[in-house]
Amino acid sequence: MSDRHVEGSLTLYRQFDVGYSIDLERAAELLGSSTRGRARPVRLEARAIEIRNPPLVVALDDCAILVAGDTHRGSLAAHVFDFGVCSLQLRVPAPGESTWPAFVDFAAALDASTDPPAIFDRELKALLQRIDASIERRDIAPLFEEYKVYRVDRVTVGGGRVDGAVATAFPDAQVVPLLVGERRPVAAATLRELVPFRFSYYDDDLAVLSWETALVVEPRAEDRDVEYVLEFANAQLLELRMYDQQLDAELPALYDRVESLRASARLRLTGKFRALLSDLQTRVADVTETVERVENSLKVTNDVYLARIYAAALELFREQAWRRGIERKLGILRDTYAMLNDEAQASRMELLEIVVVLLIFAEIALAILYGHT
């Protein structure tokens, strides 16, 4: 593909969970002129996508980034989601009109640059300082999500612009080096596994998805709907992964706590599980509410182009598997709650029986005592 030249950019996404929820209206007030309103898809067929509370767009300062020894300018922005996610975006234009191999090399060099992590950490800290008052239960999770989108705005072959049949200009074998980093030719079966999803709405656009990266060919500069739904899917994935990880850590601690309480003094039978039962009930309610809020934040009402891309992203990210894992662990918490509650009820009944027996003995003793007087 050395005869093909492209103009485009590379966007790195890094998403962080920063709290239980974010009041977007309050965040907009705190950010003032830095906000750009709410982000929504712009295509006509995007009406098939319902977004309950669109993320807040935040403009950030441009930055310098070192790529393969050369300094490039990068533009920064953020999307703030009401379910507690801050998604930072670093967009770096590719150098001029590049050949396809040169574009692939630039993408690899940007991916190897050590500047983006430091830039994201710095910008996240600054952003959170500004919107702190809008965040409920602020706590930056150690887990974050990354995604890369390679955007091609213009394609030329032999000096002439390619306006149609763009999909044929980017065969899988040529896309794999960009999306996966595999430079050696791979087998046809492997190609289907590495890049299983290709979509086109018009003759001049194309979206190719993989696990961590996507190629988007789109000649309309204002149309970034594909990137939007991919970012949304990644934000949802982050929340599911985070709660799955938290539940993994909490279950062993729960078992230890139960054993410790069971070994405590028998005189505390009636109240020894009270605090644990309250904690379990609160935790199940929190996770259930958050997961439902995340999953209901974007709904698809019709099987159209953007909806298919969104569904493919969810499939690639295995979000249903993460959701089933969370449900299974929540089921364990609910079963533990029911078991401990039954045990606490049995303990109260046991104590009540002991009290009744003691009262009977007291009554007999009093009868014997007063019967001899």
Beta strands, then each sheet from edge to edge (+ up, - down):
strand 1: 4-17
strand 2: 21-22
strand 3: 35-38
strand 4: 49-51
strand 5: 56-59
strand 6: 63-67
strand 7: 70-80
strand 8: 85-93
strand 9: 98-99
strand 10: 135-136
strand 11: 144-157
strand 12: 160-161
strand 13: 197-199
strand 14: 206-209
strand 15: 213-217
strand 16: 298-300
sheet 1: 3+ 5- 7+ 8- 1+ 9-
sheet 2: 3+ 5- 7+ 8- 1+ 11- 12+
sheet 3: 3+ 5- 7+ 8- 1+ 11- 15- 14+ 13-
sheet 4: 2+ 10-
sheet 5: 3+ 5- 7+ 6-
sheet 6: 4+ 16-
end
